[in-house]
């Protein structure tokens, strides 16, 4: 929708002052999704998508807008990442095992 300049997206991006960057953000979003879907770059895509949709929530909150949509998408990204590679969320356990071994 960002790349085709749909009227509702133009209105939303005009409201936030990001209209000049709408297509660039659309391309970035597609790139991050592609990285996330490719197994070898899952981690990079996961972190980039987390930052992207976290930023989207911050922009919406700063504009007193309804931030639920980027939050839902971010929750789905985290769920998909957890289902695909649980080791992304295993940092605490690795640190505890390393400390216990010492």
N, C-alpha and C positions, 0 to 999 in steps of 0.2 A: 504494500500500500504506500510505503514511503517513496519507492522508486517511480511509481506511476502517478504520484501527486494527487491522491484521492482527496476530494474536498474536505472530508472530516480530518484528515491528517494535516492538510494545509492550515486549517483553522486551529488545530491544537498546536502546531509548531509556530504559527504566527503569535499565538497567545504567550508562548514561552520565550519568543524572540530567537528561536533556533531555526527558523524557516530557511535561511541560506545553507544550513548544514543538513537538511532533511535527507537528501539523496546520499550524501556521504555517510550518514548514520545508518541508512538502509543497507548500503553496501557493506559497512562494517558488521552489521548484524548478520547478514548472510554469510560473510566470511567466518565470523565466530561460530556460527551454527555448523558450517562445513568442517571447521577444525574440531568441534565437539563430536561430530558424527564419525569422523575418521579415527579409527582405533589408536593409531600411533600418536595422534595429537589430542587425545581426549582431555588430558590434564590441562593443557594450554587453553583449549576451547572452553573448558569448564571455568577456569579462572577469568578468562576474558568475558564470558557471558555473565558471570557473577558481578563483575565490575560494571558491565554495560547496564544490566537491569537494576543494579543497586543505584547507579547514577540516574537512571530513569525514574526510580522511586524518589530520589532526592529532588529532582527537578519538579516532579508533580507535587511533592509536599511543599516546596518553596512557593508554588503557585496556588496553593490551597485547592489543588485538584484531587480527584479521586485516584489514589495510588494503588488500588487493588489489582488492576490488570498486570502491571509489571511485577507485582509481588507474587501473583499466581503463576506467571510464566517462570519466574525465578524459582519458585517452589517446585515446579515441574522439572526444571533443569536439574535441581539438586536431587530430586527423586530419581530421575533417569540416570544421573551420574552414580548414585548409590547402587542402583540396580545393575549397572554395567561394570563398576569397579569399586568394590567396597574398600579397597586399600586407600582410596582418596581420603577417607575419613578415619583412617587407622593411625594417625600420627600420635595420639595420646598413648595408645597401647604400645607402639614401638618405643617411645621414650621410656615408658615404665619398664619394658622388658630390658632395655639397654641399661637402665639404672640398676635393675635387680641383678643383672649379670656382673656389674662392677662390685 
